[in-house]
Every structure is written in structure tokens, then in C-alpha cells.
Amino acid sequence: MQTLEPEIRRISFSVAAFLMLTGAGCSTPAAEPEPAAETEPPEADVAHDPGLIRLDEEAIRIAGVTLAEAETRKLEIELEVPGRITINQDATARVGSIAEGVVVACCESVGTDVEKGQVLARLHSHEVHDAEASYWEARAELERRQTELQFTQETYKRAARLHELKAGSLQKVQEAESKLRSAEMFLEIAKAGVKRTEIHLRYLGLSPERLPSAAGEHHRAHEEEHLIEVRSPMSGTIIERMVTPGAVVASSDSLYVISDLRSLWVIAQVPEQHLSSLRNGQAVKVSVRAYPGRTFPARITYIGDALDPETRTVEVRCELNNPGRRLKREMFATIAIGAGTGKEAVVAPLGALQNVDGEEVLFVPEEETSFRVRQVRAGRRSGSIVEIVSGLQAGEAVVVNGAFHLKSELLKARMVGHH
């Protein structure tokens, strides 16, 4: 359904003022009325004309009847489409294990708020021991290559010195130099090997500086430090948990899903004919049944590249701020999207519109202290404004405050007439 954006200029005035304008105030003063026999509030008179309600001035004052004037306005058209609230995938992380292992400690529950870097689970994995062994092997190889380099350097210096003293051949110098260059190359390879194993250890959450220096002692004394820690990559709320203590997990398994619920997506399906009204970054308004009368600002962040062949609609994604996390995932929503300016239409205050026996009606002042019920056809609505498609012209006055009282008087009179 489409809605109206602009506000109608309301002109509220009393019925007494209206009667003065119609000439009621020019009549000669009436004789002093006799005291009423009863003290009951006066009732409406609809005996002769069922569509006309007559009230005296006191009844009008008690009902608080005020009028407003209908206007013609050029309408801002809003398209309303249904949607569904879901998580913001750009603010969501799927947390998995970085190695195969057994879960020995966990678990945070669904709905728990966590901080970036917080430990969510700990795993025991043989990969940790394999990585440590590779690290120590690389360190041993590095030390061997460093010793080898020192030896070849000394050999080269001795051969060069003997050659200078004419006590050694040039061939010996060249052979020593070749071995020195090879030792330097192998040393660089050993350094790279240590660097590679250090990176793998850090990837597993272990620090090479904290590893025990004595092989064989660390398996018992430092067992706690050998557990792989699964940490949260972001701050947010746990919305899924797929792990329990004792579970065997692989590196491809997901353990948790964490999302920042302060930001959500609204997915809507917009009819093909309205595509020209959409653009990225466009502001929209979102409403849900849980908070009637309230709208939440959002903006379009994605417009689909293909139509649904069955519904002839395109997917539109809106990003929605969720202060206080009042909005929930999987809520149904209505998205109001500006669709340009339409033609002029007659508009009236929404409070003037009443429903009588399934028909939409307004009450229009007539004669001195009477009000005519008039059937109309209402169109688009926005806030306190409603479009009157037929049954009312611009400039006509309608009852706003007190319209419900007139409706009650009308229904009461009809019930009496039926009896």
C-alpha cells in the first residue's frame, strides 16, 4: 500500500464560528427557554433524516467538536513492500577450529555477548606436538648450519693466507670459497625453516618464546600451554553454537556463529515496475508489528541483479541500525520506499475518517447545528493524513475532534429506530 508524505494544513475552528459564518449569528435573540424537565444530556435528533445528526450547542461543546478543511495537495508517493529482518552478514563471523582436535574446555551459550579476542573453547591436538617437533628440528638445523659456516670461514681464511705465502695453491682457495658460499646459502635456508615453523606455531596460538627448552619435559609440565585456543574474531553476540565438551572437531568445522546485532539487514522483494525508483544509499523506513506507529530508519545497500521469474520481483537489501536491540531476527517488516511525486489529491485528517457498518464515512457540518454523514472512499495514508479518493472536495469542512462521538450518536439512533 502506498502512503502520503506531506502534512495537510489543518484549520481547526469551533462549530460556533462556523455557524456565524453561515449566518446563524444574525438571527434575533430567542425567547428565554423554559427549564428542561430532565437533566439528562441532550441526544442527537435523527428521527426524520437518518443521515443527519442534530445536536444543540451544549452537546457540541461537551463533545469538543472541531472542524478542519480538506485540501488539494501534490502527493509524495511511498511504496510499501513486505520484508524480513535477518542478521547483517557483514557484521557476522563464523568461528571454526584451526586444527583437528578434541574439545577439552568450552562453552559459551547462545545469546552471550563476547569481546574480540575472548577464548571460546580450548582443544587438545596432536598437530601442536608435531608443530613443536618441527620447530625444534628447524632450530637444530640452524645451529648446525651456523657451526658449518664458521668452519668453512676458517678454512677459507687459512687457504687464502697460505696462498699469499706461496705455500698453498689457488685451487685450494677456490674450493674453500665455494664451500663458504654453499654454507652461507644453507644457513639462509635454515633460517627460513625456523621462521616457517615459528609462523605455524603462532597460527596455532603458541608462542615460540614460551616453549620449554628441554625436549621430553614439556609434555607433562606444560600440557596446559599446548591447548589450542579458539578466540572470537570480533565483538558481538553468539547466535549459534555447534560444539560441546569432548567433541572431536576438524579444521573445516564451525564451532560458533557470532554477530553484532546492533546492525541488521531487511530483505524485501520489490515489484519490477518500481525498479526505476530504487538506488543504493536511498533512505527508507521500516516498521514492524511489535512497535505499532513507530518507524526505524534504514538505507538500501544492495539491489539484486536478477528478477525472480515467478514473482517478477527483485531482492532489495536494506541496512538497519538496531539501537537497544529491540528488533529481532526473522521479524516480518514493512519497508516504505519513496517512489517519487504523484498527482494532486484531496486529503483530510485521518482522525476525521470513521468506519460505520464497514463503510468509510466523514461528518460534514450542515445547516446550524447539524452534521451530515457522508460516505467516502479513502486512499493512501501517512501518519495523521488520509487521501479522500471520492466523496469530498477541497475546501469542505469535516469534523475532526468529536467525529467518534457523532458516530456513536448515529449508531445509537439507528438501534432505537430498529426497535
WOPE-V684454 format. One line per field, one symbol per residue. ss: DSSP state (2 for helix, 1 for strand, 0 for the rest). psi: psi as a letter, one per 30 degrees, with the letter a starting at -180 (. if undefined). A space follows every 50 residues. Layout:
# WOPE-V684454
ss=???
psi=???
This chain:
# WOPE-V684454
ss=00110000000011222222200222000000000000000000100000 01110022222220011110111111111111111110222111110000 11111000000011000011111102222222222222222222222222 22222222222222000002222222222222222222222222222222 22200002220000000222200222011110000111111000000110 00011111100011111111122222200000111111222000011111 11111110000011111111102220000001111111111111111112 22011100111111110001111110111111001111110000001110 0022222222222222220
psi=kllkelkkjkjklleeeeeeeggffflkkllkllkkflgkkklljgefjf gkkkkleeeeeefhklllkklkljkkkkkkkllkklljffhkkjklkflk akjfkakklkfkkllkfkkflkkkkffeeeeeeeeeeeeeeeeeeeeeee eeeeeeeeeeeeeeggglleeeeeeeeeeeeeeeeeeeeeeeeeeeeeee eeeggkkefgkkfjkfffeefgeefgkkkjlkflkakjfkkgklkfkkll ffkkelkkkjgfklkkkljkkefgeffklkfkklkkllffikfklkklkk fkklfkkkfefhlkkkkkkkkikgheklkgkklkkjkkgakalklkllke ffklkjhgkkllkkkkbdhlkkkkkljlblkjcgkkkjelfklkfkklkd kfeeeeeeeeeeeeeeef.
